[in-house]
């Protein structure tokens, strides 16, 4: 995770070769993700997308979702989270 006091509303998370699986959850932030390696299963609103490397995804605040590796080899990704309430 990377945070800078000058950009307190922004947080950058990254993961490499992760096989960690997340339960469906909601974030309070606007999230923009980039898949670097591996494939990701992205269930949201009763549908599921399969994201390939070089895919970008936008996750609106309070949207129930999960982003999990599609295979046992895991995935690498970057996730920028923007807290729109703190941006002023």
C-alpha positions in Angstrom: 0.0 0.0 0.0 1.2 3.5 -0.8 -0.1 6.7 0.7 1.1 10.3 0.4 0.0 13.0 2.9 -0.2 15.5 0.0 -2.8 13.3 -1.6 -4.7 12.1 1.6 -7.7 11.2 -0.5 -5.8 8.6 -2.6 -4.4 5.2 -1.7 -2.6 2.9 -4.1 -2.6 -0.9 -3.4 -0.8 -3.5 -5.3 -0.4 -7.2 -5.2 1.9 -9.6 -7.1 1.2 -13.2 -7.8 -1.5 -13.2 -5.1 -3.8 -16.2 -4.7 -5.8 -14.5 -1.9 -9.5 -14.7 -2.4 -11.9 -12.0 -1.2 -15.5 -12.4 0.0 -18.0 -10.1 -1.6 -17.7 -6.7 0.0 -18.2 -3.0 -0.5 -15.7 -0.1 -0.4 -16.5 3.5 0.5 -14.2 4.7 -2.1 -14.1 5.0 -5.9 -11.7 2.3 -7.0 -9.9 2.0 -10.3 -8.1 -1.3 -10.9 -5.6 -2.6 -13.4 -4.9 -6.3 -13.9 -1.2 -6.8 -14.7 -0.8 -10.6 -14.8 -3.2 -13.6 -14.5 -6.9 -13.4 -14.9 -9.5 -12.1 -12.4 -13.1 -13.1 -11.8 -15.1 -10.0 -11.0 -18.6 -10.8 -9.7 -20.8 -7.7 -9.4 -24.6 -7.1 -9.5 -25.4 -10.8 -10.1 -23.1 -11.0 -13.1 -19.5 -12.1 -13.4 -16.8 -10.8 -15.8 -13.5 -12.5 -16.5 -10.7 -9.8 -16.7 -7.6 -10.5 -18.7 -4.2 -8.8 -18.2 -4.2 -5.1 -19.2 -7.8 -4.8 -18.3 -9.0 -1.8 -16.3 -12.0 -1.7 -14.0 -14.0 1.0 -12.3 -15.7 0.1 -9.0 -18.2 2.7 -7.8 -18.5 3.3 -4.0 -20.9 1.0 -2.1 -21.0 -1.5 -4.9 -20.9 -5.2 -3.7 -18.1 -7.0 -5.6 -15.1 -9.3 -5.3 -12.0 -9.6 -7.4 -10.5 -13.1 -7.2 -7.9 -15.0 -9.2 -9.3 -17.1 -12.0 -6.6 -19.8 -11.6 -4.3 -21.2 -9.0 -1.4 -19.3 -10.4 -2.9 -16.1 -9.0 -2.9 -12.5 -10.3 -1.0 -9.3 -10.1 -2.9 -6.0 -10.0 -2.9 -2.3 -8.9 -5.9 -0.7 -7.3 -6.2 3.1 -6.8 -8.8 4.0 -4.2 -10.1 7.6 -4.2 -12.0 8.8 -1.1 -14.2 11.4 -2.8 -15.4 12.8 0.6 -11.8 13.8 1.5 -10.7 15.3 -1.8 -11.6 18.9 -0.9 
